[in-house]
Amino acid sequence: MTEPELDAVFLSLASTSRRQMLDIVRLMPGCTVGYVADHFEMSRIGVLKHLNTLEDAGLIISNKQGRERSLYLNAVPLQLIHERWSDDYSEFWANRLTRLKYAIEKMEEQHG
């Protein structure tokens, strides 16, 4: 994932409304823009702008059939972000825990 793509995902997730929209789409795959808009007090155009931001970030995939747009969550960008940091942090903490384990075992041998 490139830095601009990463920025787009984080900027998309910075909005409470957009996170709520992602939750709605996640819970109701294939829902329409109108269905999502029914959950908000903002205009349909406002909802559409938020959904476009999510789509531009790759977090939502839409399928247009006639006048209807079916919306689906694309969790791949979220998974890539998770893997990017969790792998690094997991390695860091695994290394620390291994050192701690060896230190405790050494102390037990010395005081055994």
C-alpha positions as CSV (number, residue, x, y, z in Angstrom):
1,M,0.0,0.0,0.0
2,T,1.5,3.3,-1.0
3,E,1.7,6.3,1.3
4,P,-1.1,8.2,-0.6
5,E,-3.3,5.2,-0.4
6,L,-2.6,4.8,3.3
7,D,-3.4,8.5,3.8
8,A,-6.7,8.2,1.9
9,V,-7.8,5.3,4.2
10,F,-6.8,7.1,7.4
11,L,-8.5,10.3,6.2
12,S,-11.7,8.4,5.4
13,L,-11.7,6.7,8.8
14,A,-11.2,10.1,10.5
15,S,-14.9,10.9,10.1
16,T,-17.4,9.4,12.6
17,S,-20.1,9.5,9.9
18,R,-18.0,7.6,7.4
19,R,-17.1,4.9,10.1
20,Q,-20.9,4.6,10.8
21,M,-21.5,4.2,7.1
22,L,-18.9,1.4,6.9
23,D,-20.6,-0.3,9.8
24,I,-23.9,-0.1,8.0
25,V,-22.5,-1.5,4.8
26,R,-20.6,-4.2,6.7
27,L,-23.8,-5.3,8.4
28,M,-25.9,-5.1,5.2
29,P,-23.8,-6.1,2.2
30,G,-25.4,-5.0,-1.0
31,C,-27.4,-2.2,0.6
32,T,-28.2,0.9,-1.5
33,V,-27.2,4.5,-1.0
34,G,-30.8,5.3,0.0
35,Y,-30.6,2.6,2.7
36,V,-27.5,4.2,4.1
37,A,-28.9,7.7,3.8
38,D,-32.0,6.7,5.9
39,H,-29.7,6.3,8.9
40,F,-28.5,9.9,8.8
41,E,-30.0,13.3,9.2
42,M,-27.8,14.8,6.5
43,S,-28.9,15.1,2.9
44,R,-28.6,12.3,0.4
45,I,-26.0,14.3,-1.4
46,G,-24.0,14.6,1.8
47,V,-24.2,10.9,2.3
48,L,-23.1,10.3,-1.3
49,K,-20.1,12.5,-0.8
50,H,-19.0,10.5,2.2
51,L,-19.6,7.2,0.4
52,N,-17.5,8.5,-2.6
53,T,-14.7,9.3,-0.2
54,L,-14.9,5.8,1.2
55,E,-15.0,4.4,-2.3
56,D,-12.0,6.5,-3.4
57,A,-10.0,5.1,-0.4
58,G,-10.9,1.6,-1.5
59,L,-13.0,0.8,1.6
60,I,-16.3,0.5,-0.3
61,I,-17.0,-1.2,-3.6
62,S,-20.1,-0.2,-5.4
63,N,-22.0,-2.0,-8.2
64,K,-24.4,0.2,-10.2
65,Q,-27.4,-1.5,-11.7
66,G,-29.7,1.0,-13.3
67,R,-30.4,3.8,-10.8
68,E,-29.4,1.7,-7.8
69,R,-25.9,1.4,-6.4
70,S,-25.2,-1.7,-4.2
71,L,-22.5,-1.1,-1.6
72,Y,-20.0,-3.6,-0.3
73,L,-17.3,-3.3,2.3
74,N,-13.8,-4.0,1.0
75,A,-11.8,-4.9,4.1
76,V,-8.5,-5.4,2.3
77,P,-7.1,-1.9,3.0
78,L,-7.9,-2.4,6.7
79,Q,-6.2,-5.8,6.7
80,L,-3.1,-4.4,5.0
81,I,-2.9,-1.6,7.6
82,H,-3.4,-4.2,10.4
83,E,-0.7,-6.4,9.0
84,R,1.7,-3.6,8.5
85,W,1.8,-2.6,12.1
86,S,0.8,-5.7,14.0
87,D,3.6,-7.7,12.3
88,D,6.2,-5.1,13.4
89,Y,4.8,-4.7,16.9
90,S,4.3,-8.5,17.2
91,E,8.0,-9.0,16.4
92,F,9.0,-6.4,18.8
93,W,7.0,-7.8,21.7
94,A,7.9,-11.4,20.9
95,N,11.5,-10.5,21.1
96,R,11.0,-8.7,24.4
97,L,9.0,-11.7,25.9
98,T,11.7,-14.1,24.7
99,R,14.4,-12.1,26.5
100,L,12.3,-12.0,29.6
101,K,11.7,-15.8,29.5
102,Y,15.5,-16.4,29.2
103,A,16.3,-14.0,32.0
104,I,13.8,-15.7,34.4
105,E,15.1,-19.1,33.5
106,K,18.7,-17.9,34.1
107,M,17.6,-16.5,37.5
108,E,15.9,-19.8,38.4
109,E,19.1,-21.7,37.5
110,Q,21.2,-19.5,39.6
111,H,18.9,-19.6,42.7
112,G,17.6,-23.1,42.0
